[in-house]
Amino acid sequence: MRYFLMLLALAVGCLLPVQASINAKLGVFLKAPLMAALVNFMVGGFVLLLVILGTRTPNNLLLAAKEAPIYAWVGGMMGSIFVGSVIFLIPRLGAALSFGLIVAGQLVFSLVLDHFGMFGVPVQPINWGRILGVLLIFAGILVVQKF
């Protein structure tokens, strides 16, 4: 099961630069990256609504709203910053360099999240092997940027 989940994560990762490139094209077409991000979230929200209705997912929104910690509501804001930034960056840096840097940022902060067990993630201390992995990502970014 773990290998299936790892393959799923890899496949989902493949969707991000495709989505970002399509959104960036929409941003160029609309001459407004933020409008393209809004369209992205509107379409995504509509699709999620259809899936929720189609699967008859139980709706306990009011109960969840009362019990969820404040930081749990910040994810949508972070998602909008991410999508808007990617739409802005791709036409200027290209998909490979943009996502190389994004992945590096994700890994660096993921090490911090793991090390301190922030937001309920399992604690996994930072060690030299994990640091080396991140440094290799940065080396890859330098190669991508050079060529």
Phi, psi and omega in degrees: 000322180299319180293323176298315179296324178294319177294321176298315178299319178296316179296317178296322176299326178294333180289329186299311179292331176293310178301315182297319180294319178295316178296322179296319177298318177297320178298321177293316180299315181281347185059032182200096180304323181292326176293322177297321177296320178297316177300317178305312183288326178294314179296314179299318178297319178296316179298316178298321178299315178298319179295316179298315179292319182292328180264000180053045178297129180301139181251106176242042186303314182295318178295315180296320181299323180287328187264340184287141176293156183305317184295342180292341182269356183276345183303319179297320178296316179296321178298320180292323176295316180299307183296315179299319180293319180295319178299323178287320187283319187305312180293341183262325183248343187090161183292316186295312180292317180302310183285332173300314179292322178297314179297320178299315178298319178297316182292318180301311182286332176297323176299319179295314179302312180298314185300318183262357181063035183293146177056028174084008177285151179297140180289127174221103186301147174293136176221174185296327178296317179290322177296317178300319178302316178293319178298325176294324175298316178297323176297318177298321178298318178298319179293314179299317181293324181291321185250000000 
